[in-house]
Amino acid sequence: NGSMRTLMPENPFSVSPSHQHFHPHSIKIPGDITLGGLFPIHARGPHGLPCGELKKEKGIHRMEAMLYALDQINSDAELLPNITLGARILDTCSRDTYALEQSLTFVQALIQKDTSDIRCSNGEPPLIRKPERVVGVIGASASSVSIMVANILRLFEIPQVSYASTAPELSDNNRYDFFSRVVPPDSYQAQAMLDIVRALGWNYVSTLASEGNYGESGVEAFMQISREAGGVCIAQSVKIPREPTAGEFDKIIRRLMETSNARGVIIFANEDDIKRVLEAAKRANLTGHFLFVGSDSWGAKSSPITELEDVAEGAVTILPKRTSIDGFDQYFVSRSLENNRRNIWFAEFWEDDFRCKLTRPGIKPDPDKKKCTGDERIGRDSTYEQEGKVQFVIDAVYAVAHALHNMHQDLCPGIPGVCSSMDPLEGRSLLDYIRAVHFNGSAGTSVLFNENGDAPGRYDIFQFQMTNHSHPGYHVIGQWTNNLRLNLEEMQWSGGDRSVPDSICSFPCKPGERKKMVKGVPCCWHCELCDGYQYQVDEFNCETCPSDMRPAPNRTTCRPTPIIKLEWNSPWALVPASLAMLGILATSAVVVTFIRFNDTPIVRASGRELSYVLLTGIFLIYLITFLMIAEPGVVVCAFRRLLLGLGMAITYSAMLTKTNRIYRIFEQGKRSVTPPKFISPTSQLAITFILISVQVLGVFVWFAVVPPHTIIDYEEQRPPNPDFARGILKCDMSDLSIICCLSYSIVLMVTCTVYAVKSRGVPETFNEAKPIGFTMYTTCIVWLAFVPIFFGTAQSTEKMFIQTATLTVSMSLSASVSLGMLYLPKVYIIVFHPEQNVQKRKRSFKVTTTPAGTPNP
């Protein structure tokens, strides 16, 4: 293990393979304390070979960053004074199994070898060269390599600090307890992406992952965090196979379109897959439909979106915050074959970078390639841009250096160089010091580790914007450092649209609609209108309004149901009132005529006392119409109860008394000459008033049992459409009580009709009998028509108005029939033919024989 000078060939332009004797793919930098380094100098080799072509950026840049950091630390008088850091740097060839093999180099010194049975020829114990002891390892790049290496390093308690591995499972402190990293794990990235989704107001997105550790663990982290946080649902979770078949990407787009509301697509995929997804979306004419949220594998790269800018427009991507380190640029561009002999792969890099060939002993020069001169300069004769993870490599080396510095101060206070307390150096103790570091890194941001050995997440958020831009491309629209800061006003979407598009399963329900959740998908629901008399109590429930209320137009509250009553200007009131008015006028005219001609034969012949009673009854029947239309109140209700049956009771009691008297006289006259009892006017009145008193008594009993009052009936007019619902102000008289009230009068009417039928054979001289008969027949027909009309309107919206009008018109008609049949002919004779209003004897010269039982005219 000689010094680095012994490793260098004499001729700067030719490389001898002899130096690769012990470690065919490693660099040795001597020092007091040695750090290991793992870098993907070469790509994975083709089948059967461990290593492929050189990786200039991810390999050489990152590896040189470690050498640069060691130079900086070793020349720093403050950090690790009097201690030189050395290194053993290995090539992983981007393959986990090969890296595992290589990293055994790091643990050789810790494997206890039994040398008891080895003796030199002179009997002395052998002098076995102790292998170098590596105290910590910087690396690796790929998560799969870091996982493999971490498994062996933990057995030998060698702390490992990675500068690029972001797999979430490496955060498991039980399995990878000696692993730390200066880059944030993908789970932070997933958290940042979830925060972006929520800031945009989305709650329904799909995920798309390339098969493999990076894609699948990234999406898994996103899904787990979204489940724990709630409020975001995954519509589809699609995986892109490692070896996609033809048409695979078109199939993926079709699958994503099955849930077309989920326009947001969270994508953890490699560059090639991203490009092919965008191409498939373009083929399906879905430019502008999908809203991509890309992980750091998309970042700010132009390769996935070349010639697909229109499909990618509006894509939001994420990248760990990184800064270009100016000191490293100056260091790297000044490297040449002469001053960088410690890098054994530099000659290969040189050939690759300048596309030339170096001469080597025993190898013929390639005539197709130009010969390297050694005067070429990086950045002048070749393009150079610092690789993105250089900053993290430097921070990883410094993290271990700071840990060693703090450890030296604690264990070797005031002693220059490594003291016995640090030799051998205890791995677990160094791990504790590494986890405890907190310093300003190469980019000026603080470097520290949490309890799992993860660095804090710091991401820049980009959006790919084309329209209305002088510089189309990725624009920084925010950042995430444990929480999100997003400038929504700087964002723009497909076609330059500034309003954030929707990616939600169900749109909010309108007022008056309740949410009916879809089982198992908390972001999806159906909106159901609160129908009928229901209103919306909360987001998920409808309830029926109280009986005296109906829902407001937007169905979020209930409002009082309007109260109606029969108005005077309604046709349902005007027609009955007009009829009643005419009836009252006619009745008044008859009464006035009778009073005026009170002593004339026709008036006297008709039985004056009973006629006045009968006319009073007719007058009351007409009058009830106005009470039925008037606004209900206690007084109006009391009079309605009293007069509704009373008018008819008076009328039909008087008629019954008359027909009964005629029938009795006629029947008596057949048997004997003696007149029957109770046929005098006084007796007639007494009988009539007894019959009337039954009705009055019934009403007063009703008053005592149920005092009259008003009610508001909300049930009667409550149709399916609540807009037409009305409360009806009315008296406490049900349909049944109205019929009961009229039933006595109907009994009187039927009895009267029976007598009228029986008396139809009475001689014409009894001029009252036939008109009463006709009156009763007509009245019965009117009331028979009344019943179906009254009860047939039960379901009509204007039920109360129709019933009131039917009742009042029927009563007015029956009163008019009585008035017309019994009194109008008499009034006609009295007024227009007064010559006939004389006693029959005076009118006739013939002496007529009066039959028995004829009353004196």
LINUR-V143879 format. One record per residue. RES is the residue in three letters. SS is DSSP state (H for helix, E for strand, L for the rest). BURIAL is + if it has 16 or more other C-alpha atoms within 10 Angstrom, else -. Layout:
# LINUR-V143879
res=<RES:RES>
ss=<SS:SS>
burial=<BURIAL:BURIAL>
This chain:
# LINUR-V143879
res=<ASN:GLY:SER:MET:ARG:THR:LEU:MET:PRO:GLU:ASN:PRO:PHE:SER:VAL:SER:PRO:SER:HIS:GLN:HIS:PHE:HIS:PRO:HIS:SER:ILE:LYS:ILE:PRO:GLY:ASP:ILE:THR:LEU:GLY:GLY:LEU:PHE:PRO:ILE:HIS:ALA:ARG:GLY:PRO:HIS:GLY:LEU:PRO:CYS:GLY:GLU:LEU:LYS:LYS:GLU:LYS:GLY:ILE:HIS:ARG:MET:GLU:ALA:MET:LEU:TYR:ALA:LEU:ASP:GLN:ILE:ASN:SER:ASP:ALA:GLU:LEU:LEU:PRO:ASN:ILE:THR:LEU:GLY:ALA:ARG:ILE:LEU:ASP:THR:CYS:SER:ARG:ASP:THR:TYR:ALA:LEU:GLU:GLN:SER:LEU:THR:PHE:VAL:GLN:ALA:LEU:ILE:GLN:LYS:ASP:THR:SER:ASP:ILE:ARG:CYS:SER:ASN:GLY:GLU:PRO:PRO:LEU:ILE:ARG:LYS:PRO:GLU:ARG:VAL:VAL:GLY:VAL:ILE:GLY:ALA:SER:ALA:SER:SER:VAL:SER:ILE:MET:VAL:ALA:ASN:ILE:LEU:ARG:LEU:PHE:GLU:ILE:PRO:GLN:VAL:SER:TYR:ALA:SER:THR:ALA:PRO:GLU:LEU:SER:ASP:ASN:ASN:ARG:TYR:ASP:PHE:PHE:SER:ARG:VAL:VAL:PRO:PRO:ASP:SER:TYR:GLN:ALA:GLN:ALA:MET:LEU:ASP:ILE:VAL:ARG:ALA:LEU:GLY:TRP:ASN:TYR:VAL:SER:THR:LEU:ALA:SER:GLU:GLY:ASN:TYR:GLY:GLU:SER:GLY:VAL:GLU:ALA:PHE:MET:GLN:ILE:SER:ARG:GLU:ALA:GLY:GLY:VAL:CYS:ILE:ALA:GLN:SER:VAL:LYS:ILE:PRO:ARG:GLU:PRO:THR:ALA:GLY:GLU:PHE:ASP:LYS:ILE:ILE:ARG:ARG:LEU:MET:GLU:THR:SER:ASN:ALA:ARG:GLY:VAL:ILE:ILE:PHE:ALA:ASN:GLU:ASP:ASP:ILE:LYS:ARG:VAL:LEU:GLU:ALA:ALA:LYS:ARG:ALA:ASN:LEU:THR:GLY:HIS:PHE:LEU:PHE:VAL:GLY:SER:ASP:SER:TRP:GLY:ALA:LYS:SER:SER:PRO:ILE:THR:GLU:LEU:GLU:ASP:VAL:ALA:GLU:GLY:ALA:VAL:THR:ILE:LEU:PRO:LYS:ARG:THR:SER:ILE:ASP:GLY:PHE:ASP:GLN:TYR:PHE:VAL:SER:ARG:SER:LEU:GLU:ASN:ASN:ARG:ARG:ASN:ILE:TRP:PHE:ALA:GLU:PHE:TRP:GLU:ASP:ASP:PHE:ARG:CYS:LYS:LEU:THR:ARG:PRO:GLY:ILE:LYS:PRO:ASP:PRO:ASP:LYS:LYS:LYS:CYS:THR:GLY:ASP:GLU:ARG:ILE:GLY:ARG:ASP:SER:THR:TYR:GLU:GLN:GLU:GLY:LYS:VAL:GLN:PHE:VAL:ILE:ASP:ALA:VAL:TYR:ALA:VAL:ALA:HIS:ALA:LEU:HIS:ASN:MET:HIS:GLN:ASP:LEU:CYS:PRO:GLY:ILE:PRO:GLY:VAL:CYS:SER:SER:MET:ASP:PRO:LEU:GLU:GLY:ARG:SER:LEU:LEU:ASP:TYR:ILE:ARG:ALA:VAL:HIS:PHE:ASN:GLY:SER:ALA:GLY:THR:SER:VAL:LEU:PHE:ASN:GLU:ASN:GLY:ASP:ALA:PRO:GLY:ARG:TYR:ASP:ILE:PHE:GLN:PHE:GLN:MET:THR:ASN:HIS:SER:HIS:PRO:GLY:TYR:HIS:VAL:ILE:GLY:GLN:TRP:THR:ASN:ASN:LEU:ARG:LEU:ASN:LEU:GLU:GLU:MET:GLN:TRP:SER:GLY:GLY:ASP:ARG:SER:VAL:PRO:ASP:SER:ILE:CYS:SER:PHE:PRO:CYS:LYS:PRO:GLY:GLU:ARG:LYS:LYS:MET:VAL:LYS:GLY:VAL:PRO:CYS:CYS:TRP:HIS:CYS:GLU:LEU:CYS:ASP:GLY:TYR:GLN:TYR:GLN:VAL:ASP:GLU:PHE:ASN:CYS:GLU:THR:CYS:PRO:SER:ASP:MET:ARG:PRO:ALA:PRO:ASN:ARG:THR:THR:CYS:ARG:PRO:THR:PRO:ILE:ILE:LYS:LEU:GLU:TRP:ASN:SER:PRO:TRP:ALA:LEU:VAL:PRO:ALA:SER:LEU:ALA:MET:LEU:GLY:ILE:LEU:ALA:THR:SER:ALA:VAL:VAL:VAL:THR:PHE:ILE:ARG:PHE:ASN:ASP:THR:PRO:ILE:VAL:ARG:ALA:SER:GLY:ARG:GLU:LEU:SER:TYR:VAL:LEU:LEU:THR:GLY:ILE:PHE:LEU:ILE:TYR:LEU:ILE:THR:PHE:LEU:MET:ILE:ALA:GLU:PRO:GLY:VAL:VAL:VAL:CYS:ALA:PHE:ARG:ARG:LEU:LEU:LEU:GLY:LEU:GLY:MET:ALA:ILE:THR:TYR:SER:ALA:MET:LEU:THR:LYS:THR:ASN:ARG:ILE:TYR:ARG:ILE:PHE:GLU:GLN:GLY:LYS:ARG:SER:VAL:THR:PRO:PRO:LYS:PHE:ILE:SER:PRO:THR:SER:GLN:LEU:ALA:ILE:THR:PHE:ILE:LEU:ILE:SER:VAL:GLN:VAL:LEU:GLY:VAL:PHE:VAL:TRP:PHE:ALA:VAL:VAL:PRO:PRO:HIS:THR:ILE:ILE:ASP:TYR:GLU:GLU:GLN:ARG:PRO:PRO:ASN:PRO:ASP:PHE:ALA:ARG:GLY:ILE:LEU:LYS:CYS:ASP:MET:SER:ASP:LEU:SER:ILE:ILE:CYS:CYS:LEU:SER:TYR:SER:ILE:VAL:LEU:MET:VAL:THR:CYS:THR:VAL:TYR:ALA:VAL:LYS:SER:ARG:GLY:VAL:PRO:GLU:THR:PHE:ASN:GLU:ALA:LYS:PRO:ILE:GLY:PHE:THR:MET:TYR:THR:THR:CYS:ILE:VAL:TRP:LEU:ALA:PHE:VAL:PRO:ILE:PHE:PHE:GLY:THR:ALA:GLN:SER:THR:GLU:LYS:MET:PHE:ILE:GLN:THR:ALA:THR:LEU:THR:VAL:SER:MET:SER:LEU:SER:ALA:SER:VAL:SER:LEU:GLY:MET:LEU:TYR:LEU:PRO:LYS:VAL:TYR:ILE:ILE:VAL:PHE:HIS:PRO:GLU:GLN:ASN:VAL:GLN:LYS:ARG:LYS:ARG:SER:PHE:LYS:VAL:THR:THR:THR:PRO:ALA:GLY:THR:PRO:ASN:PRO>
ss=<L:L:L:H:H:H:H:L:L:L:L:L:L:L:L:L:H:H:H:H:L:L:L:L:L:E:E:E:E:L:L:L:E:E:E:E:E:E:E:L:L:E:E:E:L:L:L:L:L:L:E:E:E:E:L:H:H:H:H:H:H:H:H:H:H:H:H:H:H:H:H:H:H:H:L:L:L:L:L:L:L:L:L:L:E:E:E:E:E:E:E:L:L:L:L:H:H:H:H:H:H:H:H:H:H:H:H:H:H:H:L:L:L:L:L:L:L:L:E:L:L:L:L:L:E:L:L:L:L:L:L:L:L:E:E:E:E:E:L:L:L:L:H:H:H:H:H:H:H:H:H:H:H:L:L:L:L:L:E:E:E:E:L:L:L:L:L:H:H:H:H:L:L:L:L:L:L:L:E:E:E:L:L:L:L:H:H:H:H:H:H:H:H:H:H:H:H:H:H:L:L:L:L:E:E:E:E:E:E:E:L:L:H:H:H:H:H:H:H:H:H:H:H:H:H:H:H:H:H:L:L:L:E:E:E:E:E:E:E:E:L:L:L:L:L:L:L:H:H:H:H:H:H:H:H:H:H:L:L:L:L:L:L:E:E:E:E:E:L:L:H:H:H:H:H:H:H:H:H:H:H:H:H:L:L:L:L:L:L:L:E:E:E:E:L:L:L:L:L:L:L:L:H:H:H:L:L:L:H:H:H:H:L:L:L:E:E:E:E:E:L:L:L:L:L:H:H:H:H:H:H:H:H:L:L:L:L:L:L:L:L:L:L:L:L:H:H:H:H:H:H:H:H:H:L:E:E:L:L:L:L:L:L:L:L:L:L:L:L:E:E:L:L:L:L:L:L:L:L:L:L:L:L:L:L:L:L:L:L:H:H:H:H:H:H:H:H:H:H:H:H:H:H:H:H:H:H:H:H:H:H:L:L:L:L:L:L:L:L:H:H:H:L:L:L:L:H:H:H:H:H:H:H:H:H:H:L:E:E:E:L:L:L:L:L:E:E:E:L:L:L:L:L:L:L:L:L:L:E:E:E:E:E:E:E:L:L:L:L:L:L:L:E:E:E:E:E:E:E:E:L:L:L:E:E:E:L:H:H:H:L:L:L:H:H:H:L:L:L:L:L:L:L:L:L:L:L:L:L:L:L:L:E:E:E:E:E:E:L:L:E:E:E:E:E:E:E:E:E:L:L:L:L:E:E:E:L:L:L:L:L:E:E:E:L:L:L:L:E:E:E:L:L:L:L:L:L:E:E:E:L:L:E:E:L:L:L:L:L:L:H:H:H:H:H:H:H:H:H:H:H:H:H:H:H:H:H:H:H:H:H:H:H:H:H:H:L:L:L:L:H:H:H:H:H:L:L:H:H:H:H:H:H:H:H:H:H:H:H:H:H:H:H:H:H:H:H:H:H:L:L:L:L:H:H:H:H:H:H:H:H:H:H:H:H:H:H:H:H:H:H:H:H:H:H:H:H:H:H:H:H:H:H:H:H:H:H:H:H:H:H:L:L:L:L:L:L:L:L:L:H:H:H:H:H:H:H:H:H:H:H:H:H:H:H:H:H:H:H:H:H:H:H:H:H:L:L:L:L:E:E:E:E:E:E:E:E:L:L:L:L:H:H:H:L:E:E:E:E:E:E:L:L:L:H:H:H:H:H:H:H:H:H:H:H:H:H:H:H:H:H:H:H:H:H:H:H:H:H:H:H:L:L:L:L:L:H:H:H:H:H:H:H:H:H:H:H:H:H:H:H:H:H:H:H:H:H:H:H:H:H:H:L:L:L:L:L:L:H:H:H:H:H:H:H:H:H:H:H:H:H:H:H:H:H:H:H:H:H:H:H:H:H:H:H:H:H:H:H:H:H:H:L:H:H:H:L:L:L:H:H:H:H:L:L:L:L:L:L:L:L:L:L:L:L:L:L>
burial=<-:-:-:-:-:-:+:+:-:-:-:+:+:-:+:-:-:-:-:-:-:-:-:-:+:+:+:+:+:+:-:-:+:+:+:+:+:+:+:+:+:+:+:+:-:-:-:-:-:+:+:-:-:+:+:+:+:+:+:+:+:+:+:+:+:+:+:+:+:+:-:-:+:+:-:-:-:-:+:+:-:-:+:+:+:+:+:+:+:+:+:+:+:+:+:+:-:+:+:+:-:+:+:-:+:+:+:+:-:-:-:-:-:-:-:-:-:-:-:-:-:-:-:-:-:-:-:-:-:-:-:+:+:+:+:+:+:+:+:+:+:+:+:+:+:+:+:+:+:+:+:+:+:+:-:+:+:+:+:+:+:+:+:+:+:+:+:+:+:+:+:-:-:-:-:+:+:+:+:+:+:+:+:+:+:+:+:+:+:+:+:+:+:+:+:+:+:-:-:-:+:+:+:+:+:+:+:+:+:+:+:-:-:+:+:+:+:+:+:+:+:+:+:-:+:+:-:-:-:-:-:+:+:+:+:+:+:+:+:+:-:-:-:-:-:-:-:+:+:+:-:+:+:-:-:+:+:-:-:+:+:+:+:+:+:+:+:+:+:+:+:-:+:+:+:+:+:+:+:+:+:+:-:-:-:-:+:+:+:+:+:+:+:+:+:+:+:+:+:+:-:-:-:+:+:-:-:+:+:+:+:+:+:+:+:+:+:+:+:+:+:+:+:+:+:-:-:+:+:-:-:+:-:-:-:+:+:-:-:+:+:+:+:+:+:+:+:+:+:+:+:-:+:+:-:+:+:+:-:-:-:-:-:-:-:-:-:-:-:-:+:+:-:-:-:-:-:+:-:-:-:-:-:-:-:+:+:+:+:+:+:+:+:+:+:+:+:+:+:+:+:+:+:+:+:+:+:+:-:-:-:+:-:-:-:-:+:+:-:-:-:+:-:-:+:-:+:+:-:+:+:-:+:+:+:+:+:-:-:-:+:+:+:-:-:-:+:+:+:-:-:+:+:+:+:+:+:+:+:+:+:+:+:+:+:+:+:-:-:-:-:-:+:+:+:+:+:+:+:+:-:-:-:+:+:+:-:-:-:-:+:+:+:+:-:-:-:-:-:-:+:+:+:+:+:+:-:-:+:-:-:+:+:+:+:-:-:-:-:-:-:-:+:+:+:-:+:+:+:+:+:+:+:+:+:+:+:-:-:-:+:+:-:+:+:-:-:+:+:+:+:+:-:-:+:+:+:+:-:-:+:-:-:-:+:+:-:-:-:-:-:+:+:-:-:+:+:-:+:+:+:-:+:+:-:+:+:-:-:+:+:-:+:+:-:-:+:-:-:+:+:+:+:+:+:+:+:+:-:+:+:+:+:+:+:+:+:+:+:+:+:+:+:+:+:+:+:+:+:+:+:+:+:-:-:+:+:+:-:+:+:+:+:+:+:+:+:+:+:+:+:+:+:+:+:+:+:+:+:+:+:+:+:+:+:+:-:+:+:-:-:-:-:-:+:+:-:-:+:-:-:-:-:+:+:-:+:+:+:-:+:+:-:-:+:+:-:-:+:-:-:+:-:-:-:-:-:+:+:+:-:+:+:+:-:+:+:+:+:-:-:+:+:-:+:+:+:+:+:+:+:+:+:-:-:-:-:-:-:-:+:+:-:+:+:+:-:+:+:+:+:+:+:+:+:+:+:-:+:+:-:+:-:-:-:-:-:+:+:+:+:+:+:+:+:+:+:+:+:+:-:+:+:-:-:+:-:-:-:+:-:-:-:-:-:-:+:-:+:+:+:+:+:+:+:+:+:+:+:+:+:+:+:+:+:+:+:+:+:+:+:+:+:+:-:+:+:-:-:+:-:-:-:-:-:-:+:-:-:-:-:-:-:-:-:-:-:-:-:-:-:-:+:-:-:-:->
